[in-house]
Amino acid sequence: MTELHNINMERSVLSSIIFNPVLFEDVSSKLNPNDFYLPAHKHIFSAMLECEKTDLPIDEEFLKKILSQNNAFNEQAMLDILSTNWIPNIGAYVQEIKEKSIKRQLVALSGDINDITVEKDLPAREAVDAVQQKLYQITQESGEKEFREAAEMTHATIEHIKEMKARGNTMITGLDVGFYNLNKLTTGFNSGDFIVIAARPSMGKTAFCLSIAGHCLDNNKGVAIFSLEMPAEQLMLRMLSAKTSIPLQNLKVGNLEEYEWTNLSNAADEFSRKKFFVNDQGNINIHQIRAQLRKLKMKHPEISLCIVDYMQLMTSGGGGKERHLEVSEISRGLKLLARELDMPVIALSQLNRSLENRDDKRPMLSDLRESGAIEQDADIILFVYRGDIYKEREEKEREEKAKKEGKEYKSTFVKQEVEDAEILISKNRNGPIGTVEVKFDKKYTRFKDKARDYSEQSYTITKIDLG
């Protein structure tokens, strides 16, 4: 039977750190206290972390002082470590300790599986999801988090502030979404954020998300999309049109000039090298999305954004539930997934038809379908609004009415290839809400900043929402 620990290796690693503290930074990037088998070794490694955090020398005296303060000093364990010869190259030992730690966690997981499936008697899909989550935590070397102490949180926050200052960036703390004014109001889409982008049909919510995805890919950020409505090939056509400035309709039928074929080939080659993944399975539930995204994230840690298009086509996987309960489960599941994978998750959503009866057709939070749970769980809620769609529709209605009455009607509405559009920030948990003005280029189905040189401050702050 394979031993799941090696005490001598643990002593050698700890001894080597004490006699050559410069090794600690590399070791601490690979191991945590729980990777050590002996409790005394866990305490000593924790004390080393405390020394590093408080800029104290990692030596016998300070380790003894910290351990004694925590009632964790084991004199015999310390003597055994100090009497062990240290070695300059401990990489193989560190790797072996980590391997054995993961195996111990997997053995513990087997016990958890029995507890989940037999003792707690959870439904099969919930049991599978719980096991997958624990397995993901093991592979990410995280384990379950305990309470974080004030000193650790304060230190981490100060380090984050220092990092932001070092960036020289006074605006973006999260993922750059490619729209200057939207970045300014939201500070970018941050890790763990659950963002809902909603609109009535044909407003361009998918196009807006693909514009964000394209910008992320241009900056070498990985993107995963669950497309429940549109095949992957159609998404790719839209992204290629936006990238090459070749009209989408021309791409669909292959009506391209020679130079456009060259541009298309170059863009396709560029996309093929990006970390871009699409799951276009039409019938998918929240549990499948969570399982597949965890698996993809494990294989490709560089995935920085997930987009789900769209929520009303998803199911909770439970069957027989009332729709508002299903939506609540889906919404909460996506929020937890964003937190678990430490990345922003965008979900698209439809709006109720009732807003069409208002004079001002700009969406409000109450227009969200099954809005209660979505509004509660989302960190950011954005609405895509293109007023020209309603203006054109109204002109057609007036023209038809005039024809029926036998009157002549001369339309004053002029269709634009590039329309004004608005992104309404109606909820922003950690910042202001307001309106960002953008442009929509219909020919290439892409959104872009209204002021490309960023000289125009085209946004309006309404109020602060810290709810």
N, C-alpha and C positions, 0 to 999 in steps of 0.2 A: 504493500500500500504506500502511495506517495505521501511523504511528510508535507504538511501544509505550513510549516514554519522552519526556520533555521536560525537558532539562537546565536551561533558563532558569527554568522554573517551580520546579524543585527549589531552585535558587539563591535565587529570590525568597522562598520560604517560609523557608528557613534564615536568610537575611539579615534578614527581618522579625522572626524570633524573637530574634536577637541584639540588634537595635536596639529591640525592644519585647517583653521577656521575658514579659509578662503573656499573650501570645498562646500560649505553649507549652502550657499546661494543656489548652486546647481542641484544639490540633493533635495532642498526644500521645494524646488520646482517640479520634482517628480514624486516625492513622498509626502504623506501627511502623518500625524501621530498614530492614527488608527491602522496604518499599514504595518506597524510593529506588533509582534505577537505578545511579548511580555508586557504586562502593565507598567513595570518600572521603566522599560524602554520607551513606552508611549509618553510617560511623564517627562523623561529626560529630553526627548525630542521637542515636546511642547515648551519646555524651559529654554531650549535653544532658540525656538521661534520668538519667545518673549525677549530674550537677549538681543536678537536682531532688531526687533521692533523698537526697542528702547535704546538702541545704539550702545549696548554693553558688550564687553568682550565675551566670546563663547569659551569660557574656561571653567576649570573645576570649581573655583571659589564662587563665581557668580551663579553657576548652575546649582551648587549646593544651597546658596542663599535663597534662590527663587523656589527651589523644591521644598525647602524647609518651611518657607512662608505658606506654601500650599499643602503642608503636611503630607508631602509625597516623596520625601528623601529616603532612598533605600541605599544604605551604606555599602552593603555587599554587592549590589548590582553595579554601583559606581566603581568599586574596587575591581570587579571583574572586567569592566570596560577599560579602565586605565591600565590594567595589566595585559590587555590584548594589543598585539603589535598593529600599528596603523599602516595602511598601504596608500600609496599616492594615487593609484588608479582603482576607484571603487565603483565604476560604472556598471560592471557586470553584477556586482553584489546588490547595487540599488535596484537593477532590473529584476533580479531574482526575488528580492523582498517584495517588490510590487506584484510580481506574478503570483506569489504565494498568498498575498493579501487578497487579490481578486478571486483566487480559487476558494479562499475561506468565505468570502462574501457569496460566491455562487452556492457553496454548500449551505450557507444560512438561508439563501433564497429558496432552496429546495424545501426547507422547513416552512418558509413563508407560504409557498405554493400550497402545501397541505393545509395550513391554517386558513388561507383564503378560500380554497375550494371545498374543504370538508368542514372545518370548525365553524367558519363564518357563513358557509353555504351561500356565497354570492352567486348571482346569475352568471352564466358562462362568459358573456361578453364583458361584464364588469371585472370578472376574475382575470381574463386575458389582458385587459387594459391595465389592471393593477400590476400584473407580473411584468408586462412590457415596460411600464414606467420604472419599476425597480431595476430591471435589467439595464435600461438606459442610464440610470443613475450610476450603476456599477461601472459601465463602460466609459462613462464620462468622469470617473474617479471622484464623484462628488459625495455619494451617500446622502442620507437624510440630514437636513440641516437642523441644528439645535438653535436655541435662543442665541442671538448675537449680543455681546456685551457693549456697553456704551463706548468704552475705550477703543474697541476694534472698529465700531461703526464710525466714530469720529475720525480715527486715523484714515480709514478708507475714503471718507468724504473729503478730507483735506488733500489726500493724494489725487483724488479725482479733480479737484479744483486746480491743483498744480498742473495736472496733465492738460486741462483745458487752457490754462494760461500759456503753457509751452507750445500748444498748437498755434497760438496767435490768432485764434478764431473766436470772435466775440459773439457768434450767433448760433452755430450748430453744435449740439452735443450728441446728437444721434445720427441716423442715416440721412445723408443728403438726398432729398427727393427730387432735386432738379428744378424747383420753382423757388426763386429767391424769396419772395414775400411769404410764401407758405412756410419755408424754412424759418423765416424771421419770427413768425408768430408761434410756431410749434417747437422751435429749436431742432427741427428734423424729427424723424420717427425714431423714438428711442427704444432700446432693448426692453422687452417685456410689454411694450405697448400693444393694445388691441385697438385697431383703427377700423371704423366702419365708414365706407364710402357709399352713399346712397343717391338715387336719382330715379326719375320716371323713365320708362323705356325710351331709347333713342337719344338720350341726353349725352351719352358718351362716357358712362362710368367705366366701362371696360377699357376704352381708349385712354382715359385718364390714368388708370392703373398701369397700362402698358407703357405710357410715357414715363411713369415713375420707374417701372422695371427696366426700361431701356437705359435710363440715366444711371441706375445702379450697375447694370452690366458694363456700361462704358467706364465706370470707375472700378471695374474688376471685383464687384460684389456679387456673390451668388444669389440666384433668385429661383424660387420654386412656386409653381402655379398649379392649383387644382381648378381645372376648367370644367364645370358641370354642364355648361350650355354649348360651348363652342369647341370643335375639334382643334387639336394642336396645330394642324396645318393652317387653319384660318388665323389663329393667333400669330403664327410666324409670318403670314402674308402681311398682316397689319404692321408688325414690327419692322419688316423689311421695307415696306412703303414709307414708314416714318423715318427710317434710317437713310434711305437712298433718295428720298424726295421723288420717287416714281409713283404716280397716281395709283391708288389701290385697284381701281377698276382695270387699269392697263396690266397690272401684275396678274390679276385673276384670269385674264384671257391671253396672256403672253404677248401683248402688243407692245414691244419694246424696240427702241432704236439700238444700234450697235453699241454706242457708248453706255446706254442704260444696262445692257447685258453685262458689260464690264463692271459697272458700279454694283450691280446686283450680285455678281460672282464674288467681288471683294467683300461685300457686306455679309454674304452667306458664309464665307470663309472665316470672317471675324466672329460671327455668332457661333459657329461650330466649335470655337476654342473657348467659349465662355461657359461658366458653370450655370447653365440655364436648364431647368427641368420642368416638364409639364405632364401632369396626370389628367387626361381628358376622359376618365371613366365617368359616365354620366350619372350613374346610380351609386352614390358613395355616402357613408354616414360619418358622423363625427369621430367614432372610434377608429374607423379605417384611416381617416385623415391623420389622426394623432399617431397611430402606429406607423404609417408610411413616412410621415415627416420625421419622426424620431429616427427611423432607419436611415433615411436620406441624410439627416444631420450627422449621424454617426460616421457615415461613409464620406461625407463632404462637409467638414466643419465650417468651410468658408461660406455656406449658405447664410445670407444676412437678411433675407426678406421672404415671407410667404404671403401669397395672395390666394384667396378663395372666392371664386366667381360662380354662383353667388349663393347667399345663405338660404333663400327660399326654396332652392332646389335640393337642399340637404335634408337628411333625416337624422334622428337621434339614434336610430338602430334599435329602439325599444319595441316599436310596434304597438298600435292600439292606444297610444297616448293622445290627449288633446293637443292641438297644434301649438297653443301658447306654451304648454309644458315642454314640447319638443324644442321649440325655439329657445326657451330658457336654458335647456340642457346644451344645445349647440353653442349658444353665445357664451355660456360659462366655460364650456370645454375649450373654445378657441382662446379665451382669455387665459386660462390656466396653461394652455400649450405655449402661448407667448412667454409667460413667466418661466415655465419649465425650461424652454430652449433658449431663453435669454435673447430673444430677437423680436422685431415687430411682426405682427400678423395682421394683414388687411383682409377684411371680409366685405364683399359687395352686397348691397341690399336693395330691394325694390321699395317703392313708396306706394302708399294708398292712392287710389284713383280720386278720392274726394277733393284733393287739392286743385284738381282741374276746374272745380266750380267756384274757386275764389278769384277775385279780381287780381290780386297779387299772388302769382303762382310760385313764388320762391318757397322752397320747402321749409318746414319747421319740424322739430323733433317729434311732434305728435303725428306727423305724416308717415313715420316709419311703420311698416307692417309689424305687428306683434311688438310694438315699440318698448314695452316695459322692461323686459330683460335686456334687450339690446342697448337701450339708453343707460341702464344701470351698469352694465359690464364694460362698455366701451370707454377707453381713455380719450379717444378723439373721434368725433363724428363730423364728417365732411359731406356736404351736398353739392352735386354738380348741377349747375343751372345755366341754360342757354336760352335767353329771352327771345332770340330770333325765331326759334321753333314755334312759339306761341303767336308771334307777330305774323308769321307766314300763314299759320293756320287760320287766324282771324281774318286775314285778307282774303283767303280762299272762301271763307264762309260769307263774307260781304259780297264777293263777286257772284257766288251761286245765288244768294238772295236777290241780287239785282237782276240776274238773268231770269229768275222765276217771275219777277215783277215786270219783266220786259223793259228794264231800264239799262242804260249804258253805264258801265262802271270802269273807271280808269284807276288801276292800282298804283299806289305811291310806294309800295314796298319794293326794295331792291335787294335781291339775294346776294349775299356776300360769300366769296370763297373762303375768306378768313373772318370768322365771327368773333365778336366779343362774348366772353363767357365769364361766369363767376364760380368760385369755389367758396361756399359758405361754411365757415368753421362754427358749427352750432354747439359743440361741446369740446372743451380742451381742459382736461382734468388739472393740468399743471401750468396753465397759461391763459392768455386772453382769447376771446372768441371774436369773430369779425368776418369780413369779406375780402377775398383776394381776387383781383381782376386778372384774367388770363386771356389767351387767344385760342380758338379752335380752328385748325386748318382741316377743312372737310375733305379736301382732295387726298390728303395723306393720313387722315384719321389720327391726328396728333394734337396734343395740347402743348402750348409753349407760353413763356412769360410774355406779358403785355409789353414790358420794357426790357428788351434783351440786354441792354447795357446797364440795367439795374439803376438807372438814374431817376426813374419815376417810381415814387413810393406808392404803388397802386394797391394799397390795402387800407381797410378801415377797422380800427379796433372798437368793439362795442362795449365789452366789459370783461372783468376777470371772472373766470369760472373755476373755482377750486373744489367743486363738489365731487 
